[in-house]
């Protein structure tokens, strides 16, 4: 009781005289209203003793008790008590600061390893540090800020420095009373907790209560670090909570805090990497950005001089880096600079040649690891080294599978790491410790050792029975094929770095580095298993497909053995690639050029990957708006990318649906299409904002390339654009077989040009003119061309062309004389009963050879069912009839079902929404389907086929 807040308050009240206490209670009747609190009833106050009043205040005003009491002490002229309370509270806040200062000073001295004096580090981060001050300048408004940057560029170090400076009185002194630094990934194995519990765990003894601390949320900052390694999926949720006291699922607590449901007046400072930014960024309200950009040349020099200060070799090492440009570029990453310096230090200590391996991540980390290992175990036989290494690798991979990045002593013991082994890994800087918890020195190291685990295999010379259980990996550790499935089929990006290292370690270059210390590794077996996995993934009977080709590209880049890369890429005949960053273009080009069997390539380029004009506003809030379901690509740069992709020897199809293609880009595309090495036969350019002029460029190009299927749907071509296409169709050398022109702003005038083209063309088999304002006049013109026996057209799509029954006479004339036309789609036109009856009469004609007829949404009535029934039993070639979205009563359905059951009806597909009909009609249709096994009655029967031919992607799905 003596150390409790209740006891403290009682001690202050005991200092009041009876008269002062009575006045105190009378004032308490109205005082809470100043703080927007509900008053306690006078009945309770009047009879309360000093002990009772303490209980009442803490019960009714948790977190506000001291504010109310301080104000009342001043009003009863006891400023001495008021000052004592405020001084005590400041002391408690100072106690927390001192506690945090001790902890973060230790981290700064022994864990961050900046190796740069504070004054020099301050110079390096000056722009970001200044931004940190400016972002939180306002003392009244809550702020959400994010620190951005790629892995290894020092985001966490920067935030630790900010925390240390706050505890030292150098930063935010008039802004925040409390700053809480929370590494979120430590909660990966905690399913439920409260925010109050997190805060309590940070407080030293004799601190303010959590209620008192949170009573002023505007004076609180939460620094949240490590979202890239948080296993919980934080999404926009409806079940958020504002109760910081309640124990809730981990993802609900963090989501509620980030989305300002819980403590909305508190400020947030987040560290977000490439993996977490797209997801977490969407949850934040008006985030401010601070980008950590890595070391400058001057910073690298500072670092080398400081790292090797006691040896006097800093300048020599800096010059060594500078003379090797690829390594020097990598040194801009503070973590890699630390890695290289440690590698050189161990080599210098051993007196050997100074060599740094670059080129691939696996080579860099292996060089660091092997040189560190040799510093202690150079003369130990490989088998013993292998056994020692396996304990560390097992810890790493177990952590990856359980998404655990912080380990206990028990975790280490369970994986065979003894007290001596622990000391070794700490000394070599593979592990770090804080108290009784451990973590890998950097998350990248955990990914590296997790990958290395799969190369160590089992020890063959152990007695199988004796050591069977001991040698078997823990059950939580998945097999290599399971890891590959998580990364490539399920798109789990948390496995990406492990996958990169896995592919890189298979190379002869890396295994040669490892072999002297650890003996032969299973590199050949791993390579073969990887190839076998991708072969199985590409098979049609496999339900799983490659979900993220960019993950594969990243992994292959770390291998770079041409034969292996080619073997993997030649597994795929079709691939969908989402390009979210301009840097990806070079990377994807490397792998795609090895894919000699690739036939179809779908490119999804995210908004502003190639910004023509830099817009600084985009890089604030809009940089969080990542496309997830939309296939639209809004910019394709200058189009030079085509010259890379279209050289793929087996590439037959290119879909750019949704890409804004300027005239210049179209010219670049056409230039690549005309190249003799280009084999593209299917070109899908829907919704590309192609103008009439650009359409003319495309038409001219098609005279000299291999394209047989062209989709220009949803482009404002207008009649002028079609003129150039018709000129192409008239040429005897034209190889075009399919032309998709729906939603192209065409009128009946375009039909006049198409009429001439159809009379000349000998190859065009499908013409899609859907959703254009052709009207009866335009279709009547087309019909004149279709009546020519030499007209090659087999499919004509006229859905949504503003037609009436007036054009059905001309269409009927075509059906009775044209033996080539097999498919006619007239859906979504107002042809009504009169038009349907005319068409049915044509279907009964002995010379009609139509196979598919679309009448969906054509607004006719049940009166037409008799005519349709006669047509079904008379037209022997009709196998597909679409009546979707037609309202039929049971009598009409009964007539159709009788025809469908007739022996002379050859229909195999009937488009109809059974669920919109009566139960009686549904039962009748089901009975017909059962009796005729080759008949399918479907809702939306042609949607997928039409989308595929038009190249439309309503929802982007990157499954390959």
BAVEXMI-824006 format. One record per residue (C-alpha): residue in one letter; x, y, z. Coordinates in steps of 0.25 Angstrom, whole numbers, padded with zeros to 4 digits, always signed. Layout:
BEGIN
AXYZ ...
END
This chain:
BEGIN
X+0000+0000+0000 X+0012+0009+0004 X+0016+0010-0011 X+0002+0011-0017 X-0004+0023-0024 X-0016+0022-0014 X-0006+0023-0002 X+0001+0035-0009 X-0013+0042-0011 X-0017+0039+0003 X-0004+0045+0009 X-0007+0058+0002 X-0022+0058+0007 X-0017+0056+0021 X-0010+0069+0020 X-0023+0076+0019 X-0030+0082+0031 X-0045+0078+0034 X-0049+0092+0029 X-0040+0090+0016 X-0045+0076+0014 X-0060+0081+0015 X-0057+0092+0005 X-0050+0082-0004 X-0062+0073-0004 X-0071+0084-0007 X-0063+0089-0019 X-0062+0074-0024 X-0077+0075-0027 X-0074+0084-0040 X-0059+0082-0042 X-0060+0070-0051 X-0069+0078-0061 X-0056+0086-0065 X-0050+0073-0070 X-0063+0068-0077 X-0064+0058-0066 X-0078+0053-0060 X-0079+0058-0045 X-0080+0049-0034 X-0093+0050-0026 X-0093+0059-0014 X-0099+0049-0005 X-0086+0040-0007 X-0077+0052-0006 X-0083+0058+0007 X-0082+0045+0015 X-0068+0041+0010 X-0056+0040+0019 X-0042+0043+0013 X-0040+0029+0011 X-0054+0027+0004 X-0051+0040-0005 X-0038+0033-0010 X-0046+0021-0014 X-0057+0030-0021 X-0047+0038-0029 X-0040+0026-0034 X-0052+0019-0037 X-0059+0030-0045 X-0047+0037-0051 X-0036+0027-0054 X-0025+0035-0061 X-0031+0048-0057 X-0030+0048-0042 X-0017+0056-0041 X-0022+0067-0050 X-0035+0068-0042 X-0027+0068-0029 X-0017+0078-0033 X-0027+0088-0037 X-0035+0086-0024 X-0022+0088-0016 X-0020+0101-0023 X-0034+0106-0020 X-0033+0103-0005 X-0020+0111-0005 X-0011+0099-0003 X-0001+0102-0014 X+0009+0095-0006 X+0001+0082-0008 X-0001+0085-0022 X+0014+0087-0025 X+0018+0074-0017 X+0008+0066-0026 X+0013+0072-0039 X+0028+0070-0034 X+0025+0056-0031 X+0019+0053-0044 X+0030+0060-0051 X+0040+0051-0043 X+0032+0038-0048 X+0033+0043-0062 X+0048+0045-0061 X+0049+0031-0054 X+0043+0025-0067 X+0052+0034-0076 X+0065+0029-0068 X+0060+0015-0069 X+0059+0016-0084 X+0072+0024-0085 X+0080+0013-0079 X+0073+0002-0088 X+0075+0010-0101 X+0089+0015-0097 X+0093+0000-0096 X+0087-0003-0109 X+0094+0009-0116 X+0107+0005-0110 X+0107-0010-0112 X+0096-0014-0122 X+0095-0003-0133 X+0110-0004-0136 X+0109+0009-0144 X+0124+0011-0142 X+0123+0025-0144 X+0124+0036-0133 X+0111+0042-0130 X+0115+0056-0136 X+0118+0049-0149 X+0105+0041-0149 X+0097+0053-0146 X+0103+0060-0159 X+0099+0047-0167 X+0085+0048-0162 X+0083+0063-0162 X+0072+0064-0172 X+0064+0052-0166 X+0067+0057-0152 X+0062+0071-0156 X+0049+0065-0162 X+0047+0057-0149 X+0047+0070-0142 X+0038+0077-0152 X+0028+0066-0153 X+0025+0066-0138 X+0026+0081-0137 X+0011+0084-0133 X+0008+0082-0119 X-0007+0080-0121 X-0009+0071-0133 X-0006+0056-0133 X+0003+0052-0144 X+0006+0039-0151 X+0019+0038-0158 X+0027+0027-0165 X+0041+0024-0167 X+0044+0018-0180 X+0056+0011-0187 X+0060-0002-0192 X+0066-0013-0183 X+0079-0010-0176 X+0079+0005-0178 X+0078+0008-0164 X+0063+0011-0161 X+0064+0004-0147 X+0077+0011-0143 X+0071+0024-0147 X+0059+0021-0138 X+0067+0016-0126 X+0075+0029-0127 X+0063+0037-0127 X+0058+0030-0114 X+0072+0032-0108 X+0072+0046-0111 X+0058+0048-0105 X+0062+0041-0092 X+0074+0050-0092 X+0066+0063-0093 X+0071+0066-0107 X+0058+0063-0115 X+0043+0066-0113 X+0044+0071-0099 X+0032+0080-0100 X+0024+0071-0108 X+0024+0057-0102 X+0024+0053-0087 X+0025+0038-0091 X+0031+0031-0103 X+0029+0016-0104 X+0038+0008-0113 X+0031-0005-0117 X+0038-0015-0127 X+0025-0021-0132 X+0031-0035-0137 X+0033-0039-0122 X+0018-0041-0122 X+0018-0052-0133 X+0016-0063-0123 X+0006-0055-0114 X-0008-0057-0118 X-0015-0047-0109 X-0011-0035-0100 X-0015-0021-0096 X-0009-0008-0099 X-0008-0005-0085 X+0000-0018-0083 X+0010-0013-0093 X+0012+0000-0086 X+0013-0006-0072 X+0024-0015-0077 X+0032-0003-0080 X+0030+0004-0067 X+0040+0003-0056 X+0035+0002-0041 X+0029+0014-0035 X+0024+0020-0048 X+0011+0027-0051 X-0001+0018-0054 X-0004+0014-0068 X-0017+0021-0066 X-0010+0034-0062 X-0001+0033-0074 X-0012+0031-0084 X-0020+0042-0078 X-0012+0051-0087 X-0011+0043-0101 X-0006+0056-0108 X+0007+0055-0100 X+0010+0041-0104 X+0017+0035-0116 X+0018+0021-0120 X+0030+0017-0128 X+0027+0004-0135 X+0038-0004-0141 X+0039-0017-0149 X+0026-0018-0157 X+0033-0026-0168 X+0035-0037-0159 X+0021-0037-0152 X+0014-0049-0156 X+0000-0044-0153 X-0008-0039-0165 X-0013-0024-0161 X-0024-0021-0170 X-0036-0011-0170 X-0045-0017-0160 X-0059-0014-0155 X-0057-0020-0141 X-0047-0010-0136 X-0046-0006-0122 X-0044+0007-0114 X-0042+0000-0101 X-0027+0000-0097 X-0030-0008-0084 X-0036-0020-0091 X-0028-0032-0095 X-0031-0034-0110 X-0025-0042-0122 X-0011-0037-0125 X-0015-0032-0139 X-0027-0025-0134 X-0019-0017-0124 X-0009-0012-0134 X-0019-0010-0145 X-0028-0001-0135 X-0015+0007-0131 X-0011+0009-0146 X-0025+0013-0151 X-0027+0023-0139 X-0038+0015-0133 X-0030+0013-0120 X-0024+0025-0114 X-0027+0034-0126 X-0020+0046-0120 X-0007+0039-0118 X+0004+0040-0129 X+0011+0029-0136 X+0025+0027-0142 X+0026+0015-0151 X+0037+0008-0158 X+0032+0001-0171 X+0041-0007-0181 X+0037-0011-0195 X+0030-0023-0190 X+0021-0016-0180 X+0019-0002-0187 X+0008-0007-0197 X-0001-0013-0186 X+0002-0004-0174 X+0002+0009-0182 X-0013+0006-0186 X-0017+0007-0171 X-0011+0020-0168 X-0018+0034-0168 X-0010+0045-0175 X+0004+0039-0172 X+0017+0048-0172 X+0029+0042-0179 X+0044+0042-0175 X+0052+0034-0184 X+0066+0028-0180 X+0075+0027-0192 X+0087+0020-0187 X+0102+0025-0186 X+0108+0036-0195 X+0122+0035-0199 X+0126+0044-0188 X+0118+0035-0178 X+0125+0022-0183 X+0139+0029-0181 X+0134+0033-0166 X+0130+0018-0164 X+0143+0012-0169 X+0151+0022-0161 X+0143+0019-0148 X+0142+0004-0150 X+0157+0002-0152 X+0161+0014-0143 X+0170+0006-0133 X+0177-0001-0145 X+0179+0011-0153 X+0175+0004-0166 X+0162+0012-0168 X+0167+0020-0180 X+0173+0008-0187 X+0160+0000-0186 X+0152+0012-0191 X+0161+0013-0203 X+0159-0002-0205 X+0144+0000-0206 X+0145+0012-0215 X+0154+0005-0225 X+0143-0006-0226 X+0131+0002-0231 X+0120-0010-0229 X+0125-0012-0215 X+0125+0003-0212 X+0111+0004-0217 X+0107-0007-0207 X+0114+0001-0196 X+0103+0011-0197 X+0095+0001-0188 X+0100+0003-0174 X+0098-0012-0171 X+0105-0017-0183 X+0116-0007-0180 X+0117-0013-0166 X+0117-0027-0172 X+0129-0023-0182 X+0137-0017-0171 X+0135-0029-0162 X+0139-0038-0173 X+0152-0030-0176 X+0155-0029-0161 X+0155-0044-0160 X+0164-0046-0172 X+0174-0036-0168 X+0175-0042-0154 X+0178-0056-0160 X+0188-0049-0169 X+0183-0055-0182 X+0179-0048-0195 X+0168-0037-0194 X+0157-0042-0203 X+0142-0038-0203 X+0132-0046-0211 X+0121-0038-0217 X+0112-0040-0229 X+0101-0048-0221 X+0095-0047-0207 X+0098-0061-0205 X+0113-0059-0208 X+0114-0046-0199 X+0107-0053-0187 X+0115-0066-0189 X+0128-0058-0190 X+0125-0051-0177 X+0120-0064-0170 X+0132-0073-0174 X+0142-0062-0170 X+0136-0060-0157 X+0135-0075-0155 X+0150-0077-0159 X+0154-0067-0148 X+0151-0078-0138 X+0150-0091-0145 X+0159-0091-0157 X+0167-0103-0152 X+0155-0112-0148 X+0150-0123-0157 X+0138-0121-0166 X+0129-0131-0159 X+0130-0124-0145 X+0128-0110-0152 X+0116-0116-0159 X+0110-0121-0146 X+0113-0108-0139 X+0107-0100-0151 X+0094-0108-0151 X+0090-0104-0138 X+0090-0089-0142 X+0083-0093-0155 X+0072-0101-0148 X+0069-0089-0139 X+0068-0080-0151 X+0059-0088-0159 X+0050-0092-0148 X+0049-0077-0145 X+0045-0075-0160 X+0034-0086-0160 X+0028-0081-0147 X+0031-0066-0150 X+0039-0064-0138 X+0050-0054-0138 X+0053-0053-0123 X+0058-0066-0115 X+0059-0070-0101 X+0070-0079-0094 X+0060-0091-0096 X+0059-0088-0111 X+0074-0089-0112 X+0076-0101-0103 X+0065-0108-0111 X+0072-0106-0124 X+0085-0112-0118 X+0092-0098-0115 X+0100-0100-0102 X+0105-0089-0093 X+0119-0089-0100 X+0112-0089-0114 X+0104-0077-0110 X+0116-0070-0106 X+0123-0073-0119 X+0111-0068-0128 X+0110-0056-0120 X+0125-0053-0121 X+0124-0055-0136 X+0112-0046-0137 X+0103-0056-0143 X+0094-0054-0130 X+0092-0042-0121 X+0085-0042-0107 X+0078-0033-0098 X+0076-0039-0084 X+0071-0053-0086 X+0066-0052-0100 X+0073-0054-0113 X+0072-0050-0127 X+0080-0052-0140 X+0089-0040-0142 X+0081-0035-0153 X+0068-0042-0159 X+0076-0044-0172 X+0085-0053-0165 X+0073-0062-0160 X+0068-0063-0174 X+0083-0067-0179 X+0085-0078-0168 X+0070-0083-0170 X+0074-0085-0185 X+0087-0092-0181 X+0080-0102-0173 X+0074-0109-0185 X+0088-0111-0190 X+0094-0119-0178 X+0085-0131-0179 X+0086-0143-0169 X+0099-0149-0164 X+0100-0162-0171 X+0111-0168-0162 X+0102-0167-0149 X+0096-0180-0145 X+0082-0179-0151 X+0074-0185-0140 X+0081-0178-0128 X+0081-0164-0134 X+0068-0165-0142 X+0060-0156-0134 X+0072-0147-0130 X+0075-0144-0145 X+0061-0142-0150 X+0057-0127-0151 X+0047-0122-0142 X+0033-0124-0147 X+0030-0109-0149 X+0041-0109-0160 X+0035-0111-0173 X+0042-0118-0185 X+0049-0111-0196 X+0037-0113-0205 X+0028-0107-0195 X+0037-0095-0194 X+0037-0094-0209 X+0021-0095-0209 X+0020-0084-0198 X+0029-0074-0206 X+0025-0077-0221 X+0010-0083-0220 X+0005-0075-0208 X+0013-0063-0210 X+0018-0062-0196 X+0028-0051-0197 X+0034-0053-0183 X+0041-0065-0190 X+0047-0057-0201 X+0061-0054-0195 X+0062-0069-0190 X+0058-0072-0205 X+0069-0063-0210 X+0080-0069-0202 X+0075-0083-0205 X+0077-0081-0220 X+0090-0073-0218 X+0096-0084-0209 X+0094-0095-0220 X+0104-0088-0229 X+0118-0094-0230 X+0124-0081-0226 X+0117-0081-0212 X+0119-0096-0209 X+0134-0095-0212 X+0134-0084-0201 X+0127-0093-0192 X+0133-0107-0195 X+0147-0105-0188 X+0140-0102-0174 X+0128-0111-0175 X+0130-0122-0186 X+0121-0125-0198 X+0107-0119-0198 X+0095-0123-0205 X+0095-0113-0215 X+0092-0122-0227 X+0081-0129-0220 X+0075-0115-0216 X+0076-0110-0231 X+0069-0123-0236 X+0058-0122-0226 X+0056-0107-0229 X+0054-0111-0244 X+0045-0122-0241 X+0036-0113-0233 X+0034-0103-0244 X+0031-0114-0254 X+0020-0119-0245 X+0015-0105-0243 X+0014-0103-0258 X+0006-0115-0260 X-0009-0113-0263 X-0014-0123-0253 X-0007-0115-0242 X-0017-0106-0235 X-0006-0097-0230 X+0001-0087-0240 X+0013-0078-0239 X+0007-0066-0232 X+0019-0056-0232 X+0028-0057-0243 X+0036-0046-0237 X+0040-0055-0225 X+0045-0065-0235 X+0053-0054-0243 X+0059-0049-0230 X+0064-0063-0226 X+0069-0066-0240 X+0077-0053-0240 X+0085-0058-0228 X+0088-0071-0236 X+0092-0065-0250 X+0097-0079-0254 X+0091-0079-0268 X+0088-0094-0270 X+0081-0094-0257 X+0073-0081-0260 X+0069-0086-0274 X+0065-0099-0268 X+0055-0092-0258 X+0050-0082-0268 X+0048-0092-0279 X+0037-0099-0270 X+0027-0087-0273 X+0019-0085-0286 X+0011-0074-0280 X+0014-0064-0269 X+0007-0052-0263 X+0017-0041-0258 X+0013-0030-0248 X+0023-0018-0250 X+0022-0009-0238 X+0036-0002-0239 X+0044+0003-0251 X+0056-0004-0245 X+0049-0018-0247 X+0049-0016-0262 X+0064-0019-0263 X+0063-0031-0254 X+0051-0037-0261 X+0058-0035-0274 X+0069-0044-0270 X+0060-0056-0266 X+0050-0054-0278 X+0061-0055-0288 X+0065-0069-0283 X+0050-0073-0285 X+0051-0079-0299 X+0038-0087-0298 X+0030-0075-0293 X+0018-0073-0302 X+0009-0063-0294 X+0013-0052-0286 X+0004-0043-0278 X+0009-0030-0273 X+0003-0022-0261 X+0010-0009-0259 X+0006-0001-0247 X+0002+0013-0247 X+0013+0023-0249 X+0024+0012-0250 X+0029+0021-0261 X+0025+0035-0257 X+0027+0045-0269 X+0026+0056-0259 X+0031+0056-0245 X+0020+0059-0236 X+0025+0062-0221 X+0011+0060-0216 X+0010+0046-0221 X+0022+0042-0212 X+0014+0046-0199 X+0001+0040-0197 X-0001+0034-0211 X+0011+0025-0210 X+0003+0016-0201 X-0008+0014-0211 X-0004+0000-0217 X-0012-0006-0227 X-0018-0019-0223 X-0030-0023-0231 X-0029-0014-0243 X-0021-0018-0256 X-0020-0004-0262 X-0006+0000-0265 X-0005+0015-0266 X+0008+0017-0272 X+0018+0009-0280 X+0030+0019-0280 X+0036+0021-0294 X+0032+0007-0299 X+0047+0003-0301 X+0043-0009-0292 X+0036-0015-0303 X+0049-0018-0311 X+0053-0027-0299 X+0041-0035-0297 X+0036-0036-0311 X+0050-0043-0315 X+0045-0056-0307 X+0046-0066-0317 X+0033-0074-0313 X+0025-0062-0309 X+0012-0063-0316 X+0002-0054-0308 X+0004-0040-0302 X-0007-0034-0293 X-0006-0019-0289 X-0020-0017-0285 X-0022-0004-0278 X-0008+0002-0281 X-0008+0017-0286 X+0000+0016-0299 X+0004+0030-0305 X+0006+0031-0320 X+0021+0030-0317 X+0020+0017-0309 X+0011+0011-0320 X+0022+0014-0330 X+0032+0007-0321 X+0023-0005-0319 X+0021-0005-0334 X+0036-0005-0337 X+0038-0017-0328 X+0026-0024-0334 X+0032-0022-0348 X+0046-0028-0344 X+0048-0042-0350 X+0051-0048-0337 X+0037-0045-0332 X+0027-0056-0332 X+0015-0050-0326 X+0002-0054-0332 X-0008-0049-0322 X-0008-0034-0318 X-0018-0030-0308 X-0018-0015-0306 X-0031-0012-0300 X-0033+0001-0292 X-0020+0006-0296 X-0025+0020-0300 X-0021+0018-0314 X-0025+0029-0323 X-0029+0029-0338 X-0015+0033-0342 X-0009+0022-0333 X-0018+0012-0339 X-0013+0016-0353 X+0001+0013-0348 X-0003-0001-0343 X-0011-0004-0356 X+0002-0001-0364 X+0010-0009-0355 X+0001-0021-0357 X+0005-0022-0371 X+0019-0026-0367 X+0017-0035-0355 X+0011-0048-0351 X-0001-0043-0343 X-0014-0051-0346 X-0022-0047-0334 X-0024-0032-0331 X-0032-0026-0319 X-0034-0011-0319 X-0046-0012-0310 X-0050+0000-0301 X-0041+0010-0309 X-0047+0023-0315 X-0043+0019-0330 X-0055+0025-0336 X-0059+0023-0350 X-0046+0030-0355 X-0038+0019-0348 X-0046+0008-0354 X-0043+0013-0368 X-0028+0010-0366 X-0031-0004-0361 X-0040-0006-0373 X-0029-0002-0383 X-0021-0013-0376 X-0032-0024-0378 X-0033-0021-0392 X-0018-0025-0395 X-0016-0039-0400 X-0004-0040-0391 X-0012-0037-0378 X-0012-0049-0368 X-0022-0044-0358 X-0032-0054-0354 X-0039-0048-0342 X-0042-0033-0340 X-0048-0029-0327 X-0054-0014-0327 X-0065-0014-0316 X-0067+0000-0309 X-0059+0007-0320 X-0068+0019-0322 X-0072+0014-0336 X-0085+0018-0344 X-0092+0013-0356 X-0081+0020-0365 X-0071+0010-0360 X-0079-0001-0366 X-0078+0005-0380 X-0063+0003-0379 X-0064-0011-0373 X-0074-0014-0384 X-0063-0012-0394 X-0052-0019-0386 X-0061-0031-0384 X-0063-0033-0399 X-0048-0033-0401 X-0042-0040-0389 X-0040-0055-0390 X-0036-0058-0375 X-0044-0051-0365 X-0052-0061-0357 X-0057-0053-0345 X-0061-0038-0345 X-0066-0032-0331 X-0074-0019-0333 X-0081-0020-0319 X-0085-0008-0312 X-0084+0002-0323 X-0095+0011-0328 X-0097+0004-0342 X-0112+0004-0342 X-0120-0004-0352 X-0114+0005-0364 X-0100+0000-0360 X-0104-0015-0359 X-0112-0014-0372 X-0099-0010-0379 X-0091-0021-0373 X-0101-0031-0377 X-0100-0028-0391 X-0085-0032-0390 X-0089-0044-0383 X-0098-0049-0394 X-0086-0051-0403 X-0083-0066-0403 X-0068-0062-0403 X-0068-0055-0389 X-0060-0062-0380 X-0066-0057-0367 X-0070-0068-0357 X-0073-0060-0345 X-0080-0047-0344 X-0082-0040-0330 X-0093-0029-0330 X-0097-0029-0315 X-0102-0015-0310 X-0102-0008-0324 X-0115-0001-0323 X-0122-0011-0332 X-0137-0013-0334 X-0146-0023-0341 X-0144-0014-0354 X-0130-0020-0357 X-0135-0035-0354 X-0140-0037-0368 X-0126-0034-0374 X-0120-0043-0364 X-0129-0054-0367 X-0125-0052-0382 X-0111-0055-0378 X-0114-0067-0370 X-0121-0074-0381 X-0110-0071-0391 X-0097-0071-0384 X-0091-0084-0381 X-0079-0079-0374 X-0085-0071-0363 X-0086-0080-0350 X-0087-0070-0339 X-0096-0058-0338 X-0097-0050-0325 X-0109-0040-0324 X-0110-0039-0309 X-0115-0026-0302 X-0122-0021-0314 X-0137-0017-0315 X-0141-0027-0326 X-0153-0031-0318 X-0163-0042-0322 X-0164-0038-0337 X-0149-0039-0339 X-0148-0052-0331 X-0159-0058-0340 X-0152-0054-0353 X-0139-0060-0348 X-0146-0073-0344 X-0152-0074-0358 X-0138-0073-0364 X-0133-0084-0354 X-0143-0093-0360 X-0138-0091-0374 X-0131-0103-0379 X-0119-0095-0384 X-0116-0089-0370 X-0103-0094-0364 X-0103-0085-0351 X-0097-0092-0339 X-0098-0081-0328 X-0108-0070-0326 X-0108-0060-0315 X-0122-0054-0312 X-0118-0050-0297 X-0125-0037-0292 X-0133-0035-0305 X-0146-0032-0298 X-0155-0042-0304 X-0167-0049-0298 X-0171-0063-0295 X-0179-0062-0308 X-0166-0065-0316 X-0164-0079-0309 X-0173-0086-0319 X-0164-0081-0330 X-0151-0084-0323 X-0156-0098-0320 X-0158-0100-0335 X-0145-0094-0338 X-0138-0104-0328 X-0144-0116-0335 X-0142-0111-0349 X-0128-0105-0349 X-0119-0118-0349 X-0106-0109-0347 X-0110-0100-0335 X-0103-0105-0323 X-0102-0092-0314 X-0114-0082-0311 X-0112-0071-0301 X-0126-0067-0295 X-0119-0061-0282 X-0127-0050-0275 X-0140-0053-0282 X-0152-0054-0273 X-0160-0066-0277 X-0172-0071-0270 X-0174-0086-0267 X-0183-0088-0280 X-0171-0083-0288 X-0161-0092-0281 X-0170-0104-0283 X-0170-0101-0298 X-0155-0100-0299 X-0153-0112-0290 X-0162-0121-0299 X-0153-0116-0311 X-0140-0118-0303 X-0144-0133-0301 X-0148-0135-0315 X-0139-0145-0323 X-0136-0135-0334 X-0131-0124-0324 X-0116-0124-0324 X-0114-0112-0315 X-0102-0114-0305 X-0102-0101-0298 X-0114-0092-0293 X-0111-0079-0287 X-0122-0077-0276 X-0122-0072-0261 X-0130-0084-0255 X-0129-0077-0241 X-0138-0066-0247 X-0149-0075-0251 X-0160-0082-0242 X-0157-0095-0235 X-0166-0102-0244 X-0158-0097-0256 X-0145-0100-0250 X-0149-0115-0247 X-0154-0116-0261 X-0140-0111-0267 X-0133-0120-0257 X-0140-0132-0262 X-0137-0129-0277 X-0122-0127-0273 X-0122-0141-0266 X-0129-0147-0278 X-0119-0141-0288 X-0105-0142-0283 X-0099-0134-0294 X-0108-0122-0290 X-0103-0111-0281 X-0112-0100-0276 X-0103-0088-0271 X-0103-0074-0266 X-0093-0065-0273 X-0089-0075-0283 X-0080-0067-0292 X-0074-0057-0282 X-0061-0064-0280 X-0059-0067-0295 X-0062-0052-0298 X-0053-0046-0288 X-0041-0055-0292 X-0043-0052-0307 X-0044-0037-0304 X-0032-0038-0294 X-0041-0031-0283 X-0036-0033-0269 X-0047-0028-0259 X-0039-0033-0247 X-0025-0035-0248 X-0020-0049-0244 X-0005-0051-0245 X-0007-0066-0244 X+0001-0072-0255 
END
